[in-house]
Amino acid sequence: MVSIIGILLAVALLIYTCYKGIPAVIVAPMVSILVLITSGLDIASGMSGAYMEGMAGFIQKYFLTMFTGAIFGAMMGDSGAAKSIGLKFGRIARKFPGKEKLMALWSLAALSFILGYGGVSVFVAFFTVIAVAKEMFEELDVPWRLYGVNILGAGVLALTMAPGSPSVNNVIAGEALGTNAMAAPMLGIIGCLIAIFLASIYFNWEIRQVEKNHEGFLPTGAEIAKVQLKVADDDFQEMNIITCLIPSIVLIVTLNVFKQPVYIAATFGIIVGYVVYWKRMSAKIETFKRGAMQSINSVCTASMVIAFGSVVGVTSGFALICSALGRIPGPGEFQVVVAVNIAAGVAGSSAGGLTIALNALADRFIGPLSEGGLAMNPQVVHRIATICSGGLDSLPSNGTIINELTQARLPHRVGYRPMGVCSVVIPLIVAICLSIIAQFGIV
């Protein structure tokens, strides 16, 4: 019990310090030590073992992806491609008089979804999305604090809800349950529609607050304005949409048609982008260097938070939490909602929580009644579990959330609310709704 209290206290401290603006790279090792102490584990071996293994494992798995993704994003920014896309989205938004700022939010979520559903990793997508969002929000004078709505596209709809998505969460659930990415297509589509409906309510509420308080791009966009897009406005020449999208098209085709790893696909996108935009980039080496430095900061921040989750994973408290997941009462669909959300929340990772929950409980969920199972439809378990993996994982202590807000130059207290609503509240409501709908036999 002391170990569980230590885990909960550590997570609470990490969330609190994030809101206070204390860097996660400082806090993550400290709360990891707290977890080790309250679990009765040796600090030295725990930090040199579980913590460093978790950190090294993340770097080994994602460094190349984030390295190439950051350079890709910097290239899209400095070449003017992102600005051109942002201006085009801005013109589309202006076709809805009085609704320009609202349409900017939907345009950002749509762009994020297209990239995510196209197979572009969240670790790559947000570098491009930030560059486009900065230009569009500045053009339409939308408060930069609302940047986080982009997570609805790649981090919610494409990652967990949309059937057929090549997301890692779909792969994990498919391997555990013997299903595929198209599992429970009707539930997935219904989930997307509910999420869009709820997001519409929230987006409209935010825009009403913006208009009531007369908010603009500044002051929350002051810091991002200093680091994104070095192209001077006085001699900027807007590109046509095809030219803007050539590197992204190359990336997506290489990833999905030629089945290459994300970092290979991003590398091809970078090469093609440098060729296409060569004359437009006055500081080619500086662009590459800036992207590389951004990636190092991103990897360092994310890996140190993920390592905290690795420390939690070796404690007795975490083992107790996992064993308790199998004793959740109620209908099977409800059990899936609770079990996966708890696992994802404690692990601080959608993929990690989904893996933990399904490894422990897949046989219970889909096993025959004669063997003590719940005999649930594997497709239903797949879709509800995948959606739930994207719920409590996105608390402020989540490594990806911390990383993206850091790159967007937004402190948690300013920029987290859109992310929290879109990636915690909405997925939870959707999962509960689908757990009820599934009981009527809809798959």
Secondary structure, DSSP 4 states (H G I P E B T S, - for coil): -HHHHHHHHHHHHHHHHHHTT--HHHHHHHHHHHHHHHTT--HHHHIIIIIHHHHHHHHHHHHHHHHHHHHHHHHHHHTTHHHHHHHHHHHHHHTSTT-HHHHHHHHHHHHHHHHHHTT--HHHHHHHHHHHHHHHHHHHT--GGGGGGGHIIIIIIIIIISTT---HHHHHHHHHHT--TTSSHHHHHHHHHHHHHHHHHHHHHHHHHHHHHT--STTTTHHHHHHS----STT--PPPHHHHHHHHHHHHHHHHTS---HHHHHHHHHHHHHHHTGGG-S-HHHHHHHHHHHHHHHHHHHHHHHHHHHHHHTSHHHHHHHHHHTT--S-HHHHHHHHHHHHHHHHT-HHHHHHHHHHHHHHHHHS-GGGT-----HHHHHHHHHHHHTSGGGSTT-HHHHHHHHHTT--HHHHHHHHHIIIIIHHHHHHHHHHHHGGGT--
